[in-house]
């Protein structure tokens, strides 16, 4: 085991639950301070986990901005950075009125910033990770293609249900 870390770092994050999509996630803050890693929700300020960083194992990247880490037999899946890009209200209104193409520069800049945040988290956590406890089965993170298949599948299922309800009601 390594010594407790003295590094401090904090960022916005999404705590992913059953499915790795935002419908099933909690927004909040991921914080590394005083040798502990914690996640606190933004809405109710509820602490979902607070664990010693030197007890984490199997820290890995998940998709583009995700973290997949384990504490004992408990798996935590997080997506770090800001999940949405909100352009200036004036620019959005102008685009709506003029019909000009959407300027994606801000979105791309935010994606780069989110990837950098994920890289920072990995560089802070991986040196302190330990080996998995005996008997713990560590599942690897979902590959990016599996996440996209899930998102598309859930979207198609929802569209199908809404269409069926509309056809039955009409």
Buried (B, 14 or more C-beta within 10 A) or exposed (E): EEEBBEBEBEBBBBBBEEBBBBEEBBBBBBBBBEBBBBBBBEEEEEEBBEBBBBBBBBBBBBBEBBBBBBBEEEBBBBBBBBBEEEBEEEEEEEBEEEEEEEEEEBEEEBBEBBBEBBEBBBEBBEEBBBEBEEEBEBEEBBEEEEBEEBBEEBEEEEEEEEEEEEEEEE
